[in-house]
Amino acid sequence: MSFNVNEKGYYGEFGGAYIPEMLYPNVEELRQKYLSIMDEPDFKAEFNQLLKDYVGRPSPLYFAKRLSEKYNTKVYLKREDLNHTGAHKVNNTIGQILLAKRLGKKRIIAETGAGQHGVATATVCALMGIECIVYMGEIDIARQAPNVARMKMLGAEVRPALSGSRTLKDATNEAIRDWINNPVDTHYIIGSAIGPHPYPDMVTRFQSIISEEIKWQLKEKEGRENPDYVVACIGGGSNAAGTYYHFLHEPQVGIIAVEAAGKGVDSGHSAATSKLGKVGVIHGCKTLLMQTPDGQITEPYSISAGLDYPGVGPLHAHLAQTGRGEFFSVTDDDAMNAGLQLTKLEGIIPAIESAHAFAVLDQKKFKSTDVVVISLSGRGDKDLDNYIDYFKL
């Protein structure tokens, strides 16, 4: 069984490009050119040089000694929080800005939830001197104020999404509207492994640097390339896709995906798509989607601005449906406590998104000989207000 996208843009039954006719030329241009551009020696050289000298890669693979002792297993952290801009998002925005330049685009749009993708997009636009507009839900603008300030400092225009739940999916809707209105000169940098083909595959390929590094770093530390488990949090799923990529076809490596259960899977305030989702179409792709019996999208909820998305990337829907991935749902409370525990045991404050992944250590029993690699996808600076409010610090 293959877990890579097929020539029609599907992972199993999930994926495809369900788009308005107005967007067809844009998406088709990308589909025809993305692989050949990414394969050009000049592109690879520029991409790798920027990852090294600008982003600061490779990001360390850190053995978490005290966390390992507590759970009696070997826990390694892939430190994406140490990248420039504070998360994994920049791996993809650097790739896409280089692609956009080669396609002759003069204007960049993006959507953001937690603000990390918006910051990463604004960062690369500043680096390349390209106009940048970021759409962000009004609620997320309020709860991620430091990231909004960073985007504005970087020269981006932040436009609020005022419809629906005023969060990530609504920001995405606004960005798609903008793209329909500006099809020729604009490239839409999607921040997650979601959207019409070729986006899920393209974003996954740019993020696959994460698992590529894990393999050689683990070889140095443990004498073997493959861990027993790779663990990542999932909203749309780009950090997870990158963490899993080089292990998808290694059956001995367990793939663990951690979703946001919010106030509880059955509370009506959740974003646990693998448990609650039915097959549907959102933002240009067929995937698992939280929806009412008559097909209206259910409003997702999570304390984490980056995980409250009603769907999941098509690769992850395929991993869930085939059983290749083991999916866990973690509540707000469990995620916040896991984040505080990591802070106290290892001196690392994680993003609340990433904290969800660490809560799996309380849900699944690992063997003492297991090597468990957890994607620490972002740092917690942006979430300090949430931590302060939650723990009354």
N, C-alpha and C positions, 0 to 999 in steps of 0.2 A: 504494500500500500504506500502511495506517495503522499507526502505532506507538503510538497512544493506546489506552486500554482501551475495549472495546465495551460495549454496554448490559448484556451478560450477565457482564461482569467478566473478559473474556479479552483477552489480547494474542496474536493468532493462535490457536494451540492451547493456549497456556499461561495459567494463572490460575484463575479460578473460586473457589468457596468450598466446600471439602470439610471439613465440620465436623460434630461430634457434634450430635445433635438439641438437647441442652441449651443449646448456644451459639447456636442459630438466632435466638432473639429479639434477643440482643445485636447480632449481626452484621447482622441485617435492619434493626434500628433505625438503626444507623450508615449502612447502605447507603441507606436512604430519606432520611436527613437531612443527610449530610455536605456535599453540594454546595450545598444551599440555605442551610445555616448559614454555610459558607465564603463565600457570595455576599452575605451581609447586610452593609450598609455599616458597622454598628457593629462587627461581627467584623473586617472588613478594617482598620478604623481602629485597633482595639486591637492586632491582630496586627502591623501595620506600625509602630505607635508603640513596641511592645516590641522589635521587631527593631532599631529605630533607637537607642532610648535605653537599652535593657537589654543587648541582645546586642552592639551596636556596629556594626551594618551601616550602609552597605555595607562589605563586606570589600574590602581593596585588590586591584587587579589589578597585580601587580608584575612589571616587566620584569627578568628574571634575566640581567644583562649577562655575567657571567663564565661561567655555564652555557651561554648562547647562543654565546659565542665558542668554547667548547670543542667544541660540537656543530655549529657553523656553521649555525645556524638561529635563528629568533626564538622564545625560550621565555618565556612569561608564566606566572606562578604566581597562581592564585586563592587568596587567603590566608584560607581558612576556619579555619586554625590561630589566627587573631587574634580569633575570636569569643569572647565570654564562655563559659567552661567549656572552651575549647581545641579545639573541633572543630565540624564542621557539624551535629552531632546536635541542637543546641539549636534550630535553625530549626524542626524537626519537633515537638519536645516543647512548644514554646510554642504552636504551632498546635493540637496535640492537647489540651493542658490547657484551652485556651479552648473547644474543642469539648466536652470532658467537662463543663465547668462549665455550658454551655448545655443539656446533656443531663441535668443534675441529678445527676451522679455524685459520690459522697462519698469514694471510695477509688480509688487508682491502683496498678496493678501494672505491672511492666516486666521485661524480660529484658536481660541485658547480657553481652558477651564481653570486650572490651577495657576495659569499665568506663565508656567515654565516654558511651554512651547512658544508663547508670545514673546517672551524675553529672548529665547534662542533665535527666533526669526528676526526680531528687531536688531539683535546683535550682528547677525550675518549681513543684514541689509546695511547697517552702519559700516561694516567692514568693506562692503562692495560699493557703497554709495548709491543704493537703489531705494526708491520710495517704498514705504511699508505701511500697510493698514492692517490693524489687528482687531478682529471682532471678539467681544467678550460679553458674557451675560452680565446683566446689571447686578445680580446677586453676587457673582464671582468677583466683579470689580470691587465690591464692598469688602468681601472677605479675603481678598488677596491684594490689598492696597500697596504693599511694598513692591510687588511685581509690576503693578500698573505704573508706579513712579519710575521704575527702571526702564520700562518700555518707552515712556515719554522722554526720559533723559537720552535714550538711544536714538531719538528722532522719529519714533513711530507715532502714528495717530491711532488712538484706542477708541473704537466705536462701540457703544453699548448696545446689546441686544435686549430689547424691551418686551419681546413677545414670550408667550408660553411660560415656562418655569424660570426664564431669564438666566439659564445656565448654559452648559456646554453645547447641548444639541441645538439650542436656539441661536447661539453664536455661529454654529456650523451652517444653519439655514441661511443666516444673513450673509456669510461669506460666499455661499453658493449663488445667492441672488446677485451679489456684486460681480461674480465671475461671469454670469450670464450676460450682465450689462456691459462688461468690459472684456470680451473674449479674445481680442487680438494681442493686446500688449501686456496682459496680466498672467502671472503664474500663481496658482493657489498652492501654497506649501501646507499640505495636510500634515498634522503632527502625530497622527496615530496610524496604526496598521488597519485603517478603515477607509471607506470611500470606494469609488468606482475603480475597477482594474484600469491601469496598473498600480494604483497607489499602494494597496496593501503589500504587494510584492516589492515595490520600490523602497518603501519605508523599511520593510523587514531587511532588505539587502543592506541598506545604509546602517541599520542598527546591528547587523550581524557581526560587526567588529567586536561586540561584547563577547559572544560565544567563541569567536576566533581567538581572542586573547585568553579567555578562560582555559582553553585547551593547552596552550603552551605554558601558561602560568602554573597550571595544575601539574603538568609534566615536571616542571622545575621543583615544585613543592612536595608532590606525592609520588612522583615517578610514573604517573599515568595521566593520560589526557582526559579520560572520561570520569566525571563524578558519578556518585550513585543517584543523586537527585539534583535538579536545578529548580529553583523556586523563584517566582516573580509575581508581583501584583498585576492585576489586569483591570483596565478601564476599557479603552479601545484596544490597547495591548501592544504598544510599540516596544517598551523595554522588555516585555515578556518575549515577544517575537525574536528580538535580537539575542536574548539570553538562551532561547531554545534552539535557534536556527541550526547550528552545527551538530546538534544532538537529536534532531527530529527522527533521523533514520538509524539511531543507535538504540535498539530496543532495551539494552541493559541500563540506559539512563532514564530514571523516572522523571517525568515532567509534571511539575506541580504549579497550578495556577490558583491565585488567591483573589477572590472578588470581594466587593464591599457588600456586606449584608445589611448595612445601615443600622436600623433599630431592630433588625431581625428579618429573616428571609420572608416570613409570612405576615410581617407587620404592616405591609402597605407602604413602608418607607425603606426601600431597599434598592440595590443595584446589582443583585445576584442573577445576572442574565442566564448563566448556564442552568440554573435551577428554575427560573421563572419564564425564560424566553421561549417563544415559539418562532418558527421560520417566518421571516418577513423581510421587507426591504426598507433600509434607512440610509440616507446620504449616499445613494448610488450603488449600494451592494446588498446582496441577499445574504442574510445572516440570522443568528438568533437574536430576537428582539422582544423586550417586555411590552406586551400589548394587551388591550382588552379583547374580549371574545369577538367584537366586531372590527378589530384591527386598528383601533386608535392606540397611539403610543402611550404607554403608562409613564407617568413622571417618575424618574429615578430619584433616589435620595442616598447621599452618603455625607458624612462629616468631612470627607476629603473631596475638594473641588475637582480633582483630576480623575476620580473614579465614578462620579455620578452620571454615567452615560447609560442610556436604556438598551444599547446593543453591545456587541463585542466584535472585534475584527473577524473576518471570515476564516482565517487560519485557525483561530482559537475555537470558533464554532465547530470546525472540522475536528479539532483535537478533542473537544468535549463529546461530540457525537460518536466518534470512533472509539473513545475510551483511551486514546493515546495519552491524553492529559488527565491528571487527577485534579478535580476542581474543589476548592474549599471556599466557604463563604464566612467572612469574618465581620463581626459587628463593630460599630463605632467604638464601643467600650473596650473590646478585646484589642482593637488596633491601637487605641490611645495608650493602653497599659503596656502593650508590646513596645511601643515607641519609647515610653518612659523607661522601661526595663533596659532596652538597648543603650539608652543614654547613660543610665546609672552603671551598667556593667562594662561598657566599652568606651564611654566618653564620646559617643557619636549620636548627635540628634538627627533622626531621620525625618524626611518628609512624611506626612501622614499617609500618603499613598504607599510608600515603601514600608511603613510600619505594619500595614496589613499583612505583608509577606512574612514578617517575623512572628506574627500570631499563630502561624501554622505549627510552630514548634510546640505549642500547647495542644494542638489538635491531632497531630500525628506522631506516633512513637517511632523514632529512628534507632537503628542498631548502633552500638558503640563504634563499630568499624566503618559505618557509613561516612562518606564524604558528601556533605550537603552544601551546595553553593547557592547563596541567596543574593538576588540582585538588589543592591541598595541603590535604587534608581534616582534618588534625589535627596538633597539635604533639607533640614527642617527650618532654616531661617524664615522662609515665607510663611511658615505655620506657627510661629511663636505665639501670636495672638490667640490662636485656637488652643494651643497647649496651655497658655496662661489661663484662659477662661475655663477650660475643662478641669484642670487640676487646682484651680484657685491659687496659682503660684504668686 
